[in-house]
Amino acid sequence: MTAVKNSGVALVTGASRGIGATIARRLVRDGFAVAVNYASSPAEAEKLVAELVQTGGKAVAVKADVSNADDVRKMFDTVEQQLGKVDVLVNNAGILKTMPLAQTTDEVFAQTFAINVGGVFNTLREAATRLNDGGRIINLSSTTLALNLPGYSIYNGTKAAIEAFSRVFAKELRGRRITVNCVAPGPVATDLFLNGKTEEQIAQFSKMPPLERLGQPDDIASAVAFLAGPDGAWVNGQALRANGGLA
Ligand code: NAP
């Protein structure tokens, strides 16, 4: 039996590095033409696009700060001009700054909500009119929402907001055959998780899931690919925790 190949256009935000880059690779492998969004890493984004094109895929890099509504509108315009209307939107761009709530500055609060929540809001609002019928939206939440660890209040607040958006938006898109789901990873070995942690802390996190390792970007890309592909068609308005059984 030959594997089903997807066709269509996928837009992955924050795809220059980390989980987003791996999602872009996987979606190209699955047959999508992929727009690789980035904000401040043009070299990484262009290198990834070159790699994807070299392996026979179709991909373009598109600069946009997702927290800026105008950038997001222009990003959709560019993707439509270069690849066509979007079928799959993956809201992956996000930042994490852990600190006790009482020590959180106005700047960290505003920046985290602007990117993690504002960024998702901006793309969803565009997606409502721009996504093809039958499309898929996948928003990256986090298993930290279930763990309630000290230091994660602001970050968890942003992920709770996008899980709420996803459940409501899934219903607002009635009649369009567009699904909206979240993937909530546990700790994954990327800059976002590793930066600022000691070897000891990393080892501690690795031992937490019953599968006793950190997640790898491929673990998360597989869950996203399932929701983006034909096998995920009946899953709608859900949050899928991909975390090795951590919570
Ligand atoms: P990462 O390695 O730090 O990469 C973050 C990506 O987001 C980069 O490509 C970055 O692009 C992009 N980005 C940041 N701000 C942006 C903005 N304003 N506009 C557009 N792109 C922006 O992070 P990651 O670990 O891959 O995380 C990806 C997602 O998974 C995030 O939503 C995160 O919350 C979630 N997650 C991660 C983990 C984990 O343990 N790693 C666990 C649970 C959930 P530039 O460099 O071009 O700015």
Boltz pocket constraint, residues with backbone or C-beta under 6 A from the ligand:
constraints:
  - pocket:
      binder: B
      contacts: [[A, 13], [A, 14], [A, 15], [A, 16], [A, 17], [A, 18], [A, 19], [A, 20], [A, 37], [A, 38], [A, 39], [A, 40], [A, 41], [A, 42], [A, 64], [A, 65], [A, 66], [A, 67], [A, 91], [A, 92], [A, 93], [A, 94], [A, 95], [A, 96], [A, 115], [A, 119], [A, 140], [A, 141], [A, 142], [A, 143], [A, 144], [A, 184], [A, 185], [A, 186], [A, 187], [A, 188], [A, 189], [A, 190], [A, 191], [A, 192], [A, 193]]
      max_distance: 6.0
